[in-house]
Amino acid sequence: MTGRLDGKVALITGGARGQGEAESRLFAAEGATVVLTDILTSEGQTVASEIGGQFHHHDVRDAHSWSSIVKQTLTDHGRIDVLVNNAGIFRIASMADTDQALWDDTIGINQTGVFLGMQTISPSMVENKSGSIINISSIAGLRGAGMAIAYAASKWAVRGMTKSAAQELAASNVRVNSIHPGIIDTPMIDEFDNAGVRQRTVDRIPMGRVAEATDVANLALFLASDESSYCTGSEFVIDGGFTA
Ligand SMILES: NC(=O)c1ccc[n+]([C@@H]2O[C@H](COP(=O)([O-])OP(=O)(O)OC[C@H]3O[C@@H](n4cnc5c(N)ncnc54)[C@H](O)[C@@H]3O)[C@@H](O)[C@H]2O)c1
């Protein structure tokens, strides 16, 4: 049976659980060689062994770690066709409660991590004249997020970096798009329970339910595959109508 990603090599950050795990599993099932990275070592190793992929411990804030993982992947597999910049954190905190550590962590992981990923991997894609970079933003990168100002800042930055990188790389046939999920059922949304706002948040979704991680993985699959060969610099919203 032919897969939609046959012959492609995909690197997925934050692949140990949640959406990154769903993307790792789906991409492997569609024929990709998957290299997944995370700070959660045992969960990441389990996913990698179940899908016949590779795991590297990796903090996306660390430029040195990015260089060595990309170098290793190019040595092992010869190319990287797809990068999913998925790793992220989400904390609910008002402006007053956003201390320097929370700000630095959020911007470091959600924004700088995405930049470093694109900066480190794109040269080999440019050389191959082929590649798809998928940056996971959020609906918080399309509108305001009261009580999550650092998160919104980081996700708007992802949207802006995506469009800038798309313009820079388009002539080399390297595509860069952002995905903007609404509320997805992963460990991340425990934060809504911690803040006591889960039901109120779900009530604002026109479709009346949260999405599964596999819903986002299916969209990422389209962007990773050649089916999306004319899509670049675009925002793909998947939110059950939240921002409609
Ligand atoms: N769940 C949602 O409702 C939702 C909505 C919009 C956007 N998103 C975005 O989707 C992406 C995936 O989130 P998720 O829902 O799967 O949440 P999740 O918390 O289940 O997964 C996030 C993953 O990122 C990893 N990670 C965190 N810090 C890291 C670091 N410094 N280096 C490397 N890996 C790190 C975590 O260990 C985890 O495996 C994130 O970018 C998130 O902001 C999620």
The ligand as an SDF file (V2000), in Angstrom:
LIG
                    3D

 44 48  0  0  0  0  0  0  0  0999 V2000
   -4.1050   21.6170   23.2210 N   0  0  0  0  0  0  0  0  0  0  0  0
   -4.5760   22.7430   22.7580 C   0  0  0  0  0  0  0  0  0  0  0  0
   -5.7500   23.0870   23.0250 O   0  0  0  0  0  0  0  0  0  0  0  0
   -3.7580   23.6280   21.8600 C   0  0  0  0  0  0  0  0  0  0  0  0
   -4.4030   24.6860   21.2220 C   0  0  0  0  0  0  0  0  0  0  0  0
   -3.6810   25.5130   20.3700 C   0  0  0  0  0  0  0  0  0  0  0  0
   -2.3480   25.2680   20.1540 C   0  0  0  0  0  0  0  0  0  0  0  0
   -1.7280   24.2350   20.8050 N   0  0  0  0  0  0  0  0  0  0  0  0
   -0.3090   24.0350   20.5300 C   0  0  0  0  0  0  0  0  0  0  0  0
   -0.1210   22.7200   20.0460 O   0  0  0  0  0  0  0  0  0  0  0  0
    1.2150   22.2970   20.3420 C   0  0  0  0  0  0  0  0  0  0  0  0
    1.1770   20.9070   20.9640 C   0  0  0  0  0  0  0  0  0  0  0  0
    0.5520   20.9700   22.2210 O   0  0  0  0  0  0  0  0  0  0  0  0
   -0.3300   19.7760   22.8300 P   0  0  0  0  0  0  0  0  0  0  0  0
   -1.7210   20.2140   22.8240 O   0  0  0  0  0  0  0  0  0  0  0  0
    0.0350   18.5090   22.1650 O   0  0  0  0  0  0  0  0  0  0  0  0
    0.1820   19.8190   24.3490 O   0  0  0  0  0  0  0  0  0  0  0  0
    1.0820   18.8210   25.2230 P   0  0  0  0  0  0  0  0  0  0  0  0
    1.3860   19.5700   26.4560 O   0  0  0  0  0  0  0  0  0  0  0  0
    0.4280   17.5050   25.3150 O   0  0  0  0  0  0  0  0  0  0  0  0
    2.3850   18.6060   24.3340 O   0  0  0  0  0  0  0  0  0  0  0  0
    3.4200   19.5360   24.2740 C   0  0  0  0  0  0  0  0  0  0  0  0
    4.7300   18.7620   24.1280 C   0  0  0  0  0  0  0  0  0  0  0  0
    5.8050   19.7100   24.0670 O   0  0  0  0  0  0  0  0  0  0  0  0
    6.8520   19.2390   24.8860 C   0  0  0  0  0  0  0  0  0  0  0  0
    7.7150   20.3260   25.3520 N   0  0  0  0  0  0  0  0  0  0  0  0
    7.4240   21.2650   26.2910 C   0  0  0  0  0  0  0  0  0  0  0  0
    8.5050   22.0330   26.5070 N   0  0  0  0  0  0  0  0  0  0  0  0
    9.4860   21.5830   25.6660 C   0  0  0  0  0  0  0  0  0  0  0  0
   10.8230   21.9850   25.4040 C   0  0  0  0  0  0  0  0  0  0  0  0
   11.4040   22.9860   26.0770 N   0  0  0  0  0  0  0  0  0  0  0  0
   11.5340   21.3100   24.4570 N   0  0  0  0  0  0  0  0  0  0  0  0
   10.9780   20.2700   23.7950 C   0  0  0  0  0  0  0  0  0  0  0  0
    9.7190   19.8280   24.0170 N   0  0  0  0  0  0  0  0  0  0  0  0
    8.9890   20.4960   24.9370 C   0  0  0  0  0  0  0  0  0  0  0  0
    6.1210   18.5710   26.0550 C   0  0  0  0  0  0  0  0  0  0  0  0
    6.9920   17.7100   26.7980 O   0  0  0  0  0  0  0  0  0  0  0  0
    4.9980   17.8530   25.3440 C   0  0  0  0  0  0  0  0  0  0  0  0
    5.3630   16.5650   24.9260 O   0  0  0  0  0  0  0  0  0  0  0  0
    1.8140   23.3770   21.2340 C   0  0  0  0  0  0  0  0  0  0  0  0
    2.6230   24.2240   20.4650 O   0  0  0  0  0  0  0  0  0  0  0  0
    0.5920   24.1180   21.7190 C   0  0  0  0  0  0  0  0  0  0  0  0
    0.8770   25.4360   22.0950 O   0  0  0  0  0  0  0  0  0  0  0  0
   -2.4100   23.4260   21.6440 C   0  0  0  0  0  0  0  0  0  0  0  0
  1  2  1  0
  2  3  2  0
  2  4  1  0
  4  5  1  0
  4 44  2  0
  5  6  2  0
  6  7  1  0
  7  8  2  0
  8  9  1  0
  8 44  1  0
  9 10  1  0
  9 42  1  0
 10 11  1  0
 11 12  1  0
 11 40  1  0
 12 13  1  0
 13 14  1  0
 14 15  2  0
 14 16  1  0
 14 17  1  0
 17 18  1  0
 18 19  2  0
 18 20  1  0
 18 21  1  0
 21 22  1  0
 22 23  1  0
 23 24  1  0
 23 38  1  0
 24 25  1  0
 25 26  1  0
 25 36  1  0
 26 27  1  0
 26 35  1  0
 27 28  2  0
 28 29  1  0
 29 30  1  0
 29 35  2  0
 30 31  1  0
 30 32  2  0
 32 33  1  0
 33 34  2  0
 34 35  1  0
 36 37  1  0
 36 38  1  0
 38 39  1  0
 40 41  1  0
 40 42  1  0
 42 43  1  0
M  CHG  2   8   1  16  -1
M  END
$$$$
